[in-house]
């Protein structure tokens, strides 16, 4: 929960958390939760604070997304990605997190931004990355293909000499496959692309093993 200066409230929970043996960065996002005007029983209004004030802000952003794009219904992971990636990033390593500070264990991905979330629905998304072989060497001329939920190819790119590729696509959830002759294909699914944002996805292909019979006379 944040105050009207976008500072983290003293009562706001911090991460990380450990779940089923895995250490996870939490919270996912932050939202206003200090001196928020709210309803009080039986029939009045007053200011309140707490994550009980912050949570409705995050839920309201989701409600706006579902109203603007009904096709999002049921794709909870994509909804989560949109809310996270369109938040106002706040770099804070006070409790640890990713090396660049986003996400972190105080603000998560940042403070929710309803306007950016809705605007992302009218923007193209970018998928970029690097294709390498199993030892980390770049693979040129590898084919990266994107498939939608109907398993239909909706885009493809060929890697350059550095093994890099990038694609512009509508936002959504996809499957990504990298292939190159002499290597085993790699598939990553699902990939959640957010409008106006760059999603990075590297691929590592293992070399195929060939056995040539040797006959000695």
C-alpha distance (Angstrom), angle and dihedral (degrees) to the residues before:
residue distance angle dihedral
X1 . . .
X2 3.82 . .
X3 3.80 135.3 .
X4 3.81 129.1 -130.5
X5 3.82 89.6 -82.1
X6 3.81 90.8 55.8
X7 3.80 90.4 -112.5
X8 3.78 119.4 140.1
X9 3.80 114.2 -100.8
X10 3.80 117.0 -118.9
X11 3.81 91.1 -122.1
X12 3.82 94.6 50.4
X13 3.80 114.2 116.1
X14 3.79 119.9 -111.9
X15 3.78 131.9 -154.7
X16 2.89 168.2 -109.2
X17 3.79 107.3 95.2
X18 3.78 129.9 -170.2
X19 3.80 116.4 -138.2
X20 3.82 124.1 174.9
X21 3.78 88.6 -15.8
X22 3.82 94.7 -52.3
X23 3.81 122.0 116.0
X24 3.80 109.2 -137.1
X25 3.81 133.8 -169.9
X26 3.81 109.1 -117.1
X27 2.99 148.6 -142.4
X28 3.81 101.6 41.9
X29 3.82 93.9 -150.0
X30 3.79 140.6 -13.5
X31 3.82 129.5 -128.3
X32 3.83 139.3 -178.7
X33 3.79 111.0 -69.6
X34 3.82 108.9 151.0
X35 3.83 124.0 90.9
X36 3.79 92.2 -8.6
X37 3.80 117.0 170.4
X38 3.79 108.1 -119.7
X39 3.78 142.9 158.0
X40 3.80 121.5 -88.5
X41 3.79 128.9 -165.5
X42 2.90 133.5 -69.5
X43 3.81 99.9 15.5
X44 3.78 113.8 -42.3
X45 3.80 142.6 92.3
X46 3.78 131.7 -126.2
X47 3.78 144.3 153.6
X48 3.77 119.4 -84.3
X49 3.77 138.9 169.8
X50 3.77 141.2 -155.3
X51 3.76 139.8 83.6
X52 3.81 83.9 -68.3
X53 3.80 84.7 72.5
X54 3.82 95.1 41.8
X55 3.81 96.5 49.5
X56 3.84 94.6 60.6
X57 3.81 89.0 53.9
X58 3.81 90.4 56.7
X59 3.81 91.5 43.3
X60 3.81 90.2 51.2
X61 3.81 91.1 55.9
X62 3.80 88.7 53.6
X63 3.81 91.0 48.4
X64 3.81 90.2 52.9
X65 3.81 90.5 49.7
X66 3.80 92.3 51.5
X67 3.78 91.1 48.4
X68 3.81 92.2 50.0
X69 3.81 95.0 42.0
X70 3.83 112.6 23.4
X71 3.80 88.9 179.0
X72 3.79 88.1 74.8
X73 3.79 90.8 71.3
X74 3.78 110.6 118.8
X75 3.82 95.4 13.3
X76 3.80 94.7 101.6
X77 3.80 94.5 162.9
X78 3.81 92.0 55.6
X79 3.82 91.3 46.4
X80 3.80 88.9 51.6
X81 3.81 91.1 49.0
X82 3.82 92.0 51.5
X83 3.81 93.4 49.5
X84 3.80 91.6 47.1
X85 3.79 99.2 43.6
X86 3.82 94.9 45.9
X87 3.80 94.5 49.5
X88 3.80 120.4 111.5
X89 3.79 101.0 -97.8
X90 3.81 117.3 -127.1
X91 3.81 114.9 -169.4
X92 3.80 109.3 -143.6
X93 3.80 125.9 150.7
X94 3.80 95.0 175.7
X95 3.80 90.3 116.8
X96 3.80 98.3 22.2
X97 3.79 131.3 -106.0
X98 3.79 135.9 147.5
X99 3.81 116.9 -5.5
X100 3.82 92.6 -108.4
X101 3.80 91.5 48.6
X102 3.83 96.8 -110.6
X103 2.98 115.2 131.4
X104 3.80 102.7 19.7
X105 3.79 138.6 170.9
X106 3.80 95.9 -103.2
X107 3.82 107.0 45.0
X108 3.81 100.7 10.6
X109 3.81 106.9 -152.1
X110 3.81 91.0 -15.8
X111 3.80 141.9 -91.0
X112 3.81 114.2 -30.9
X113 3.80 115.3 -102.9
X114 3.81 114.4 -163.3
X115 3.80 94.6 -171.3
X116 3.81 94.4 52.6
X117 3.80 90.4 46.0
X118 3.80 92.7 54.9
X119 3.80 93.9 41.5
X120 3.81 89.9 54.0
X121 3.81 88.7 66.7
X122 3.81 90.7 68.4
X123 3.80 95.7 47.2
X124 3.79 134.4 83.0
X125 3.79 119.3 -113.4
X126 3.80 126.0 -135.0
X127 3.79 126.1 -139.1
X128 3.79 115.5 -166.5
X129 3.75 137.2 164.1
X130 3.77 149.6 124.6
X131 3.80 130.4 -89.4
X132 3.79 116.7 -147.6
X133 3.77 138.5 167.0
X134 3.80 118.4 -109.6
X135 3.84 93.4 -85.5
X136 3.80 92.0 54.0
X137 3.80 99.8 -102.1
X138 3.84 114.1 140.8
X139 3.79 118.7 -105.9
X140 3.79 115.3 -142.9
X141 3.82 121.2 -157.0
X142 3.80 93.5 21.9
X143 3.80 114.2 149.5
X144 3.81 118.3 -126.1
X145 3.81 113.9 -167.2
X146 3.81 128.2 -173.7
X147 3.82 121.2 -149.0
X148 3.80 128.0 -166.6
X149 3.80 127.3 -139.6
X150 3.81 89.5 -82.6
X151 3.82 87.4 57.8
X152 3.79 90.9 -114.8
X153 3.81 119.0 141.7
X154 3.81 108.9 -112.4
X155 3.79 101.2 170.8
X156 3.78 144.3 -0.3
X157 3.79 140.8 -172.0
X158 3.79 137.9 -172.1
X159 3.80 119.2 -132.4
X160 3.80 120.7 -117.1
X161 3.81 126.8 -131.8
X162 3.82 90.0 -75.1
X163 3.81 91.4 52.5
X164 3.80 91.6 -110.2
X165 3.80 128.0 142.7
X166 3.79 138.5 171.7
X167 3.79 134.9 -172.8
X168 3.80 135.6 -171.8
X169 3.81 113.4 -140.7
X170 3.80 141.2 158.2
X171 3.80 112.4 -90.8
X172 3.79 115.0 -91.3
X173 3.80 146.1 95.1
X174 3.78 117.8 -59.1
X175 3.79 147.3 167.2
X176 3.82 118.2 -121.3
X177 3.80 123.9 -155.1
X178 3.79 128.7 -175.3
X179 3.82 120.7 -162.5
X180 3.79 137.4 174.2
X181 3.78 131.0 165.6
X182 3.80 110.9 -94.6
X183 3.81 93.5 24.2
X184 3.76 135.6 87.5
X185 3.83 113.0 -109.2
X186 3.79 118.7 -112.1
X187 3.79 122.3 -148.1
X188 3.80 126.7 -166.2
X189 3.80 120.1 -169.3
X190 2.91 138.1 -149.0
X191 3.80 107.8 20.1
X192 3.81 114.0 178.3
X193 3.82 113.4 -150.8
X194 3.81 120.1 -163.7
X195 3.80 122.8 -156.8
X196 3.79 114.1 -106.0
X197 3.79 91.8 13.5
X198 3.82 134.8 100.9
X199 3.80 115.7 -128.7
X200 3.79 115.8 -162.8
X201 3.79 120.3 -147.5
X202 3.79 121.2 169.7
X203 3.79 121.5 -165.2
X204 3.80 129.2 -153.3
X205 3.82 118.6 -160.1
X206 3.79 123.4 -160.8
X207 3.78 119.1 -139.4
X208 3.79 116.3 -109.7
X209 3.80 115.2 -115.2
X210 3.77 116.2 -126.8
X211 3.79 124.0 -164.7
X212 3.79 118.2 -157.7
X213 3.80 115.2 -167.3
X214 3.78 113.1 -126.4
X215 3.79 117.8 -155.8
X216 3.78 118.4 -168.3
X217 3.78 122.9 -161.4
